[in-house]
Amino acid sequence: MLASIWGGSYLFNEIALRELGPGVIVWSRVTLGALTIWPLAILSGATGAIRSHLRPLVLTGVVQIAIPITLITVGQQWIASSLAGVLNGSVPIFVALFALAIDRSERPTGMRVAGIAIGFLGVVAVYGLDVGTDRYALLGALCLTGSSIGYAIGPLYAKTRLAGVEPLGIVAVLLTTASVATLPLALAELPHAVPSAGAAGSVAMVGVVGTGLAFVLYYRIMQAIGPARTSVVAYLIPAVAVLYGATLLDEPVGDGIAIGLALILLGSYLTARRSRVPA
């Protein structure tokens, strides 16, 4: 269910972009998500340690939420939703790569190093076979790759700095920070006409469901089965995005997507796996 929700965010972005600018979509998404999360965070008592961790929370909100979601939405102006989902599947690969400099405990060895190489071959396949030399497609792909880098750096930075904060409290502040950071983008491109029900509904879906409720579901799953097993969702999201794009938007599945998806998922699996699982 979680993969189907997060994989659908690329589909809803694609629909909303037909009538709305990226800034409006991003700001609406994170703001609706924040409005969904805050009541739940307050009722569950997850806001106690927020004030003492405000600085790393704000920085993480910019790096892990505001910048990546903006890059995804901007990039999807020029590339298909399925291609966007495949490129975002490279997040675990960048986590392993940046851990070399940021987090010694997460540094890859053995098969995880091989996973980085295989995953990057998948990214190269996507760029070479499906993006090609089209400058707008290339710009869109670079935006999606940049968003994956932001998604990777954020957790590595926050891992120790936000150890004392409840997850729902973290998400509430991250989304609020992103809302404030992206407000100027939304004001700069306000729509000239009232959006259709399809566009407005897509923004509502990606905000309330795909951002707010999805995070609640994510942490509920993580509490039930642990973070390691929950991370499997990262491997399902790109496949779901390709399925939605092909069946609902009639997007072609080229060789780059097919080969890149297989290599990125294999590389992500190898870089995220652990040789031992604690008791």
Order of alpha helices (4+ residues) and beta strands (2+ residues): alpha-alpha-alpha-alpha-alpha-alpha-alpha-alpha-alpha-alpha-alpha-alpha-alpha-alpha
